[in-house]
Structure formats: C-alpha cells, structure tokens
C-alpha cells in the first residue's frame, strides 16, 4: 500500500516537473522534444524508483529519468556544490531542511512521501538467536552492519535507538559502517 502511494505521489511530482519544464501546445507526442530529468535519490529508494521510471516512461515517453543514487548526506553535499538535480528524494528530513535553509530547493515543491522505519535483519538461514535490537549487544554477535551516521539517515536512526537502549558503546565496537543503505 505504501509503495503504491509512493508511486502515485512520485509520479505526480515528476509530472509537475515535466509540465513546468516542457509545455508544448499543439504538438503530438512524436513531435515533442525529449526532456531529461535528473533525480538525486537515496540509495534505499533504488528498487522503487526503477519501478516508477518504467511506469512513468509508459505515460511520458519523451521524458528520460536519469537517477543518481547515494547516501542522502552525500547527495545533499553534491547539490550544495552545484550538482544538477531536478528532483531530490532524501531518506531524511535533515538533508531537506539543510537545503531549504540555503534556498537550494523550492519550498513549494517539497512533499513528504514516506516515513522510515528501522528494521533488524539477520541473514537468511542464520542460526543466531537475534530477535531484538538489545540482542545485538550480546558477546556472541561479532559484527553489526550500520549506515555511517554522518551521511546515512539509517545510521543516525540506528545510533538513536542504541543510545536509548543504553547499548551504543557496545554496538560501536562491532560496527561495520557502510556509505549507504
């Protein structure tokens, strides 16, 4: 259900971007000029945005969607340094707020589409007894994969949970940080 809402809302956002940039009264689809939209998107949105791009291409064949994926923090930095981005899809409010403060995004176009939920994942077929976040502090757990908190929203969320549970120091010793989801 959330994925369907996301697809609909994203299609609306993309549609508005296309309409604002390439109005062509009186021309049929074959005569319309091809337009490329550059979309900077959080790496966690890779799968869903590929689905969106396929569906969008059916409705708007003269629009090419070009995606740039990365951590929300890295994408924010790229935009601050002048990277082209017609649409920015961040995994957190923090990056959107920072760009908004610097007037680097159109405040009228900002739409909150989804919310993040932190999940605990263990490898398929794992023999571990890990069922809760607290279980990660157990000495039997040797490594914990996390997003780098300075650039990856899920890393920030994770640290917040571990801090609240009082196990952050134990988890940091086992952490294997990734540059994106």
QUIVEN-V411788 format. One line per field, one symbol per residue. ss: DSSP state (a for helix, b for strand, c for the rest). phi: phi as a letter, one per 20 degrees, with the letter a starting at -180 (. if undefined). A space follows every 50 residues. Layout:
ss->???
phi->???
//
This chain:
ss->caaaaaaaaaaaaaaaaaaaacccccccccccccbbbbbbbbaaaaaaaa aaaaaaaaacccbbbbbbbbcaaaaaaaaaccccccbbbcccaaaaaaaa acccccaaacccccccccccccccccccccccaaaaaccccccbbbbccc ccaaaaaaaaaaaaaccaaaaaaabbbbccc
phi->.ffffgffffffffffffffdbfbfmdegfefffdddececggfegffff ffgfffffecfeddedecdrfgfffgffffeoffbecddeebfgffffff feldcfffefceeccecfcdcdggmfefdfccffffffffeeccecffgf cdgfffffgfffffemcgfffgfdfcedeaf
//
